[in-house]
Amino acid sequence: MEYSEEFKKQVVGCIKNGISLEIISKELEIDIETLGKWQEEFEKQVEISKEIKRLIKLKYYTEAYRLTGKYPNSRVIMSQRCAILIKQGRLEEAKEIGARFENYAPIQSQMVTIAISEGRLEDAKAIGARFKDNAPIQSQMITIATQEGRLEEAKVIGARFEDYESIQSQMVTIAISEGRLEDAKAIGARFKDNAPIQSQMITIATQEGRLEEAKVIGARFEDYASIQSQMVTIAIREGRLEEAKAIGARFKNYAPIQSQMLTIAIRDRRLEDAKAIGARFENNVAIQSQMITIAVQEGRIEEAKAIGARFENNAAIQNQMITIAIQEGRLEEAKAIGARFKNYAPIQSQMITIAVQEGRIEEAKAIGIRFENDAAVQSQMITIAMKAGRIEEAKAIGVRFENDAPIQSQMVTIAMQEGKLENAKATGESFKDYAPIQSQMKKIQMQENRIEETLDKEPITATERENLLNEIKTKIYYGSVDGELLEQIQQSQILSQYEKTVILLAICEKQKMSTRVKQIASGFESDDQMQNKTIKQIMERNKNKKPRIFPWEFYNDILNWKLDKELSAKFEKERETEER
């Protein structure tokens, strides 16, 4: 008589539970020798399964796959074979295994994974409907429901699996997204030893400014890489860079932490160390994205594009490729990338920029409609509305994004234009740490309080002009250009329009923003032909994409500026402090 693998497994389970071979033999009418063979066979399968698991962990997929072939009828080993096939991208072969074991939940969970990756969500849901009591599969159903915005359905599933930690971690995520932080914390209190859930508790504690509590949790999970990555973030935030680096030294093979080490290295101007990390993580998207940033800064555009070519299906990196393409004037290539990533907001934001430049305003607005909840895109919609004089429409967007600083800066601009300075100042009070808004507050102060002061002022002296130019040069030299400085330049009553233009071009050239150089230079007009010639010279120089040293002497001759000694000493001291 033929016996199924499942039946044999149940019998062996009885033997393991202490029921004697004699009793089982008598009850099932199967000879003891056969039962012994079944037991031996399953014990061997267990050992083989352990070895396969070890090989998979070491990424020895070929050896692991070969071992799985010895037990084509073992559900456990076939599930491992399925895992290998998925890792190797051999999905059709994996699906064949799924068809053979359609009632085995672990393999069907793998089929759900494949279906999701292929966009066959209905097929995935059909499997979920057959395994309503299987927690791992229902966890996948929560993932799908969340992606589709069916949060209430996701929460119903979560209520059925109150003790399943992975699902409760998902419930924490949903609770946080809905602003139900107390509910999230209640789950965290029930699963104090679950690292993923406690990682989310750290996220909440950090958001609420309870950093000491976050650090206490971090201390309990010293070997959990994801949580230690959060500890690095906190350490950097608090200026404890050496502690951050110490964590990095413990997790040299964990990409997210090494990405943070790369960020610190860039901040410390240790670019060779940063590149060394990049060389170790050639296939990590986040790290290679940083390598693109470094390459662009150093003028190695072709190297940046070579990285982009290796990650042609990654939206974040392709967004960087669009930026390069725009800077090089290759707008059709930029638009071609945009056509491939129609659902990725940052890329579509750049498509809006191109559309506006080309006068295709209706197309830009169509993108805005598709991304009505993306702050960056809606900020662009505000800009379009303001240019068209549709101020009420712009303000309506501002109401929806009351906590987004860049958008609220636009609202301040509108309030100032309308003479509603009290409204503008109220916004300023809410965004005290956002430099562009605070720069606007200074402008309001000038409008409100400086009229009489201006009347009493002595005429501008040559010394004042010299000091201002020296201050600006020093800040550019030490990389301290921010919104406040730009506002200071643009609002200056000391500098001529020509000087302001030259300084802004210097900043853009220093930061290798060739497209912005073109925009600024194109907008400058003067009756002085020498000035026009100088501006044109700067624009022509920036058309050359080859790496070059910033021409300090060129700008020195025009502006007659020098490094401010006191300010230089301050910056050098700050740099020394950081390096320690």
C-alpha positions in Angstrom: 0.0 0.0 0.0 1.2 3.5 -0.9 1.3 6.0 2.0 1.4 9.8 1.6 4.3 11.8 3.0 1.9 13.6 5.3 0.7 10.2 6.7 4.3 9.1 7.3 5.1 12.3 9.0 2.1 11.9 11.4 3.2 8.4 12.3 6.8 9.5 12.9 5.4 12.3 15.1 3.6 9.7 17.2 6.9 7.8 17.6 8.6 11.0 18.7 5.8 11.5 21.3 6.8 8.3 23.0 4.2 5.8 21.5 5.9 2.5 21.1 6.6 1.0 17.7 4.7 -2.2 18.8 1.5 -0.3 19.6 1.6 1.7 16.3 2.4 -1.4 14.3 -0.6 -3.2 15.8 -3.0 -0.3 15.4 -2.0 0.6 11.8 -1.1 -3.0 10.7 2.2 -1.8 9.4 5.3 -3.9 10.2 7.9 -2.5 12.7 10.7 -2.6 10.1 8.7 -0.2 7.8 8.0 2.1 10.7 11.7 2.2 11.6 12.6 3.0 7.9 10.1 5.9 8.0 11.6 7.2 11.2 15.1 7.0 9.9 14.1 8.6 6.6 12.5 11.6 8.3 15.4 12.1 10.7 17.7 12.2 7.7 15.4 14.7 6.0 15.6 16.9 9.1 19.4 16.9 8.9 19.4 17.5 5.2 16.9 20.4 5.7 19.3 21.9 8.4 22.2 21.7 5.9 20.1 23.3 3.1 19.2 26.1 5.5 22.9 26.6 6.4 23.9 26.7 2.7 21.2 29.2 1.9 22.4 31.5 4.7 25.9 31.4 3.2 24.3 32.1 -0.2 25.6 28.8 -1.6 22.5 28.4 -3.7 23.8 25.9 -6.2 24.8 23.4 -3.5 21.6 23.9 -1.6 19.5 23.5 -4.7 21.3 20.2 -5.5 20.5 18.8 -2.0 16.8 19.7 -2.4 16.5 17.4 -5.4 16.9 14.3 -3.2 13.5 14.8 -1.5 11.0 15.9 -4.2 8.1 14.8 -2.1 9.1 16.6 1.1 7.0 19.7 1.6 9.6 21.3 3.9 12.5 20.7 1.6 10.4 21.7 -1.5 9.6 25.0 0.4 13.4 25.5 0.7 13.8 24.7 -3.0 11.1 27.3 -3.7 13.0 29.9 -1.7 16.2 29.3 -3.6 14.4 29.6 -7.0 12.8 32.9 -5.9 16.2 34.2 -4.9 17.6 33.2 -8.3 14.7 34.8 -10.1 13.5 31.4 -11.5 9.9 32.1 -10.7 8.3 29.8 -13.2 10.0 26.8 -11.7 9.0 28.0 -8.2 5.4 28.2 -9.4 5.5 24.6 -10.6 6.3 23.6 -7.0 3.4 25.7 -5.8 1.1 23.9 -8.1 2.2 20.5 -6.6 1.7 21.6 -3.0 -1.3 23.8 -3.3 -2.5 22.9 0.2 0.8 23.5 2.1 0.6 26.9 3.6 4.4 27.7 3.7 4.7 27.1 0.0 1.5 29.0 -0.8 2.9 31.9 1.2 5.8 31.9 -1.2 3.3 31.9 -4.1 1.7 35.0 -2.6 5.2 36.6 -2.5 5.6 35.8 -6.2 2.2 37.0 -7.2 2.7 40.3 -5.4 6.1 40.8 -7.1 4.4 40.2 -10.5 1.5 42.5 -9.8 -1.0 39.6 -9.7 -2.8 40.9 -6.6 -6.0 39.1 -7.3 -4.2 35.7 -7.5 -2.5 36.6 -4.2 -5.8 37.4 -2.5 -7.3 34.1 -3.8 -4.6 32.2 -1.9 -5.3 34.4 1.2 -9.0 33.5 1.0 -8.0 29.8 1.1 -5.7 30.2 4.2 -7.7 32.5 6.4 -6.3 31.0 9.6 -2.6 31.0 8.5 -0.9 34.0 10.2 2.1 34.5 7.7 -0.3 34.5 4.7 -2.7 36.8 6.4 0.2 39.1 7.2 0.7 39.3 3.4 -3.0 40.1 3.0 -2.5 43.0 5.4 0.4 44.2 3.3 -1.8 44.2 0.1 -4.8 45.8 1.9 -2.5 48.6 3.2 -1.1 49.2 -0.2 -4.6 49.5 -1.6 -5.8 51.8 1.1 -8.1 49.3 2.7 -6.9 49.9 6.2 -10.2 48.9 7.9 -9.9 45.4 6.3 -6.3 45.2 7.4 -7.3 46.1 11.0 -10.0 43.4 11.0 -7.3 40.8 10.1 -5.0 42.3 12.8 -7.8 41.8 15.4 -7.9 38.1 14.6 -4.2 37.6 15.2 -3.6 39.6 18.5 -0.8 37.4 19.6 1.1 37.1 16.3 4.0 39.5 16.5 4.6 40.2 12.8 1.0 41.1 12.3 0.9 43.3 15.4 4.0 45.0 14.1 1.9 45.9 11.0 -0.9 47.2 13.3 1.6 49.5 14.9 2.6 50.8 11.5 -1.1 51.5 10.6 -1.7 53.1 14.0 1.3 55.4 13.5 0.1 56.4 10.0 -3.3 57.2 11.4 -1.9 59.3 14.3 -3.1 56.8 16.9 0.1 56.8 18.9 -1.4 55.6 22.1 -2.8 52.5 20.4 0.7 51.9 18.9 2.3 52.3 22.3 -0.2 49.9 23.8 0.9 47.2 21.4 4.5 48.0 22.1 3.8 47.5 25.8 2.6 44.0 25.1 5.6 43.0 23.0 8.5 44.4 24.9 10.9 41.7 23.6 10.0 42.0 19.9 12.7 43.9 18.2 10.7 45.1 15.1 7.9 46.5 17.3 10.4 48.1 19.8 12.1 49.7 16.8 8.8 51.4 16.1 8.5 52.4 19.7 11.9 54.1 19.2 10.5 55.9 16.2 7.6 57.2 18.2 9.8 58.2 21.2 12.1 60.1 18.8 9.2 62.0 17.2 7.9 63.0 20.6 11.4 64.1 21.8 11.7 61.4 24.3 15.3 60.5 23.3 16.4 59.1 26.6 13.5 56.5 26.4 14.6 55.7 22.9 18.1 55.1 24.0 17.0 52.8 26.9 15.2 50.6 24.3 18.3 50.7 22.1 20.4 49.5 25.0 18.2 46.4 25.3 18.8 45.5 21.7 22.5 46.0 21.3 22.8 43.3 18.6 19.8 44.1 16.6 21.1 46.0 13.6 18.0 47.9 12.6 17.6 49.3 16.2 21.3 50.2 16.3 20.8 52.1 13.1 18.3 54.2 14.9 20.8 54.7 17.7 23.3 56.0 15.1 20.7 58.5 13.9 20.1 59.8 17.5 23.9 59.9 18.2 24.4 62.0 15.0 21.5 64.3 15.9 23.1 64.9 19.3 26.6 65.4 17.9 28.0 62.2 19.4 29.8 61.2 16.2 32.4 59.0 17.9 29.6 56.9 19.5 27.9 56.7 16.1 31.2 55.5 14.5 31.7 52.9 17.3 28.3 51.4 16.3 29.3 51.5 12.7 32.5 49.5 13.6 30.3 46.8 15.1 28.0 46.5 12.1 30.5 46.7 9.2 28.3 44.4 7.0 25.0 46.0 7.6 24.3 48.4 4.7 21.9 50.9 6.4 24.4 51.6 9.2 27.3 51.8 6.7 25.2 54.2 4.7 25.1 56.4 7.8 28.9 56.0 8.2 29.2 57.2 4.6 27.1 60.3 5.5 29.4 61.0 8.4 32.5 60.5 6.2 31.2 63.0 3.7 30.4 65.5 6.5 34.0 65.0 7.8 35.3 65.5 4.3 36.8 62.0 4.4 35.7 61.2 0.8 38.2 58.4 0.3 36.7 56.6 3.3 33.2 57.2 1.9 34.2 55.8 -1.5 35.7 52.7 0.3 32.3 52.0 1.8 30.7 52.4 -1.6 33.2 49.9 -3.0 32.1 47.3 -0.4 28.4 47.8 -1.1 28.3 47.9 -4.9 24.7 46.5 -5.1 23.2 48.6 -2.3 20.9 51.2 -3.7 21.1 53.7 -0.9 24.9 53.6 -0.8 25.3 53.8 -4.5 22.9 56.7 -4.6 25.4 58.5 -2.2 28.2 57.5 -4.6 26.4 59.3 -7.4 26.1 62.4 -5.2 29.9 62.3 -4.5 30.7 61.7 -8.2 28.5 64.6 -9.3 30.1 66.9 -6.7 33.6 66.0 -7.9 32.6 66.5 -11.5 32.8 62.8 -12.4 29.5 62.8 -14.3 30.3 59.8 -16.4 31.0 57.7 -13.4 27.7 58.8 -11.9 25.9 57.8 -15.1 27.6 54.4 -15.1 26.1 53.7 -11.6 22.8 54.9 -12.9 23.0 52.4 -15.7 23.4 49.5 -13.2 20.2 50.5 -11.4 18.0 51.4 -14.3 14.9 50.1 -12.6 15.5 51.9 -9.3 13.3 55.0 -9.0 15.5 56.9 -6.5 18.7 56.5 -8.6 16.9 57.3 -11.8 15.7 60.4 -10.2 19.3 61.4 -9.9 19.9 60.5 -13.5 17.1 62.9 -14.5 18.8 65.7 -12.5 22.0 65.1 -14.4 20.1 64.9 -17.7 18.4 68.2 -17.0 21.7 69.9 -16.1 23.2 68.6 -19.4 20.2 69.8 -21.4 19.1 66.3 -22.3 15.4 66.9 -21.6 14.1 64.2 -23.9 16.2 61.6 -22.0 14.9 63.0 -18.7 11.3 62.7 -20.0 11.9 59.1 -21.2 12.9 58.2 -17.6 9.8 60.0 -16.3 7.6 57.9 -18.7 9.0 54.8 -17.0 8.3 55.9 -13.4 4.8 57.5 -13.7 3.9 56.6 -10.1 7.1 57.8 -8.3 6.4 61.3 -7.0 10.0 62.7 -6.9 10.5 61.9 -10.6 7.1 63.3 -11.5 8.0 66.4 -9.6 10.9 66.8 -12.0 8.5 66.2 -14.9 6.5 69.1 -13.6 9.6 71.3 -13.6 10.3 70.4 -17.3 6.7 70.8 -18.3 6.6 74.3 -16.8 9.9 75.3 -18.5 8.4 74.2 -21.8 5.2 75.9 -21.2 3.1 72.8 -20.9 1.2 74.0 -17.9 -1.8 71.8 -18.3 0.4 68.7 -18.3 2.1 69.9 -15.2 -1.3 70.4 -13.5 -2.4 66.9 -14.6 0.6 65.4 -12.7 -0.3 67.6 -9.7 -3.8 66.1 -9.7 -2.3 62.5 -9.6 -0.1 63.4 -6.6 -2.5 65.5 -4.6 -1.0 64.2 -1.3 2.7 64.7 -2.1 4.0 67.9 -0.5 6.8 68.5 -3.0 4.5 68.2 -6.0 1.8 70.4 -4.4 4.4 73.0 -3.6 4.9 73.2 -7.4 1.2 73.5 -7.9 1.2 76.5 -5.5 3.9 78.1 -7.6 1.9 77.6 -10.8 -1.3 78.9 -9.2 0.6 82.0 -7.8 2.0 82.8 -11.2 -1.5 82.5 -12.7 -2.9 84.8 -10.1 -5.0 82.0 -8.6 -4.1 82.9 -5.0 -7.1 81.3 -3.3 -6.3 78.0 -5.0 -2.7 78.2 -3.7 -3.9 79.0 -0.2 -6.3 76.0 -0.3 -3.3 73.7 -0.9 -1.5 75.5 2.0 -4.4 74.6 4.3 -3.9 70.9 3.5 -0.2 71.0 4.2 -0.1 73.1 7.4 2.9 71.2 8.8 5.1 71.3 5.7 7.7 74.0 6.0 8.4 74.7 2.3 4.7 75.0 1.5 4.2 77.2 4.6 7.0 79.4 3.4 5.0 79.9 0.2 2.0 80.8 2.4 4.1 83.4 4.2 5.0 84.9 0.8 1.3 85.2 -0.1 0.5 86.7 3.3 3.2 89.3 2.9 1.9 90.2 -0.6 -1.6 90.6 0.8 -0.3 92.7 3.7 -1.4 90.1 6.2 1.8 90.3 8.2 0.3 89.0 11.5 -0.7 85.8 9.7 2.8 85.5 8.3 4.4 86.1 11.7 2.1 83.4 13.2 3.6 81.0 10.7 7.0 82.1 11.6 6.4 81.3 15.2 5.5 77.7 14.2 8.6 77.2 12.1 11.4 78.7 14.2 14.0 76.1 12.9 13.3 76.6 9.2 15.7 79.1 7.8 13.8 80.3 4.7 10.8 81.2 6.8 12.9 82.9 9.4 14.6 84.9 6.6 11.1 86.0 5.6 10.5 87.1 9.2 13.6 89.3 9.1 12.2 90.8 5.9 8.9 91.6 7.7 10.9 93.2 10.5 12.5 95.4 8.0 9.2 96.4 6.6 7.6 97.1 10.0 10.3 98.4 12.2 13.2 99.8 10.1 11.7 102.8 8.4 12.7 105.3 11.0 16.1 103.6 11.5 16.7 103.9 7.8 16.0 107.6 7.8 18.5 108.1 10.7 21.2 106.0 9.1 24.4 107.4 7.8 25.2 106.8 4.1 26.7 103.4 3.3 30.4 103.4 3.6 33.0 101.6 1.5 34.0 99.7 4.6 30.5 98.3 5.1 30.5 97.1 1.5 33.9 95.5 1.9 32.9 93.8 5.1 29.8 92.4 3.5 31.6 91.0 0.5 34.3 89.4 2.7 31.7 87.8 4.9 29.9 86.4 1.8 33.2 85.0 0.3 34.1 83.4 3.6 30.8 81.6 3.9 31.0 80.4 0.3 34.6 79.2 0.9 33.6 77.2 4.0 30.4 75.7 2.5 28.1 77.7 4.7 25.6 78.8 2.1 22.0 78.6 3.3 18.7 80.3 2.6 19.5 83.1 5.0 22.7 84.0 3.1 20.9 84.0 -0.2 18.2 86.2 1.2 20.8 88.5 2.6 22.4 88.9 -0.8 19.2 89.4 -2.7 17.9 92.0 -0.2 21.1 93.9 0.2 21.0 97.6 -0.3 24.8 97.8 -0.4 25.5 95.7 -3.4 24.7 96.5 -7.0 22.5 94.2 -9.1 25.6 93.2 -11.1 27.5 92.3 -7.9 24.5 90.3 -6.6 24.3 88.4 -9.9 28.1 87.7 -9.9 27.9 86.4 -6.3 24.9 84.2 -7.0 26.7 82.8 -10.1 29.8 82.1 -7.9 27.6 80.1 -5.5 26.0 78.1 -8.3 29.4 77.4 -10.0 30.9 76.4 -6.6 28.1 73.9 -6.1 28.3 72.8 -9.8 24.7 73.9 -10.5 25.3 74.5 -14.2 21.6 74.7 -15.1 21.0 77.4 -12.4 24.0 79.3 -13.7 22.4 79.4 -17.1 19.1 80.6 -15.7 20.6 83.4 -13.6 23.0 84.5 -16.4 20.2 84.5 -19.0 18.1 86.9 -16.9 20.9 89.5 -16.5 20.8 92.6 -18.7 23.0 95.8 -18.4 23.9 98.8 -20.4 27.5 98.1 -19.4 28.8 95.8 -22.1 31.8 94.8 -20.0 29.4 93.5 -17.3 27.4 91.6 -20.0 30.6 90.1 -21.3 31.7 88.9 -17.8 28.3 87.3 -17.1 28.4 85.6 -20.6 31.9 84.3 -19.8 30.7 82.7 -16.6 27.8 81.0 -18.5 30.1 79.7 -21.2 32.6 78.3 -18.7 29.8 76.3 -17.0 28.8 74.7 -20.3 32.0 72.7 -20.0 31.2 69.5 -18.0 34.8 68.5 -17.5 36.1 68.6 -13.8 37.7 71.9 -13.0 39.0 73.9 -10.0 36.7 76.7 -8.8 38.1 80.0 -10.3 38.6 82.0 -7.1 41.0 84.4 -8.8 38.4 85.2 -11.5 35.8 86.3 -8.9 38.5 88.0 -6.7 39.3 90.3 -9.6 35.6 91.2 -10.1 34.5 91.7 -6.5 37.8 92.5 -4.8 36.8 90.4 -1.8 38.9 88.6 0.8 38.4 86.0 3.4 37.2 87.5 6.7 39.9 86.6 9.3 37.6 86.4 12.3 34.9 84.5 10.5 37.5 82.1 9.0 38.9 81.5 12.5 35.4 80.6 13.7 34.8 78.1 10.8 38.3 76.5 11.3 37.6 76.1 15.0 34.2 74.4 14.2 35.9 72.1 11.7 38.6 71.1 14.3 35.8 70.4 16.8 34.0 68.2 14.3 37.2 66.3 13.5 37.9 65.5 17.1 
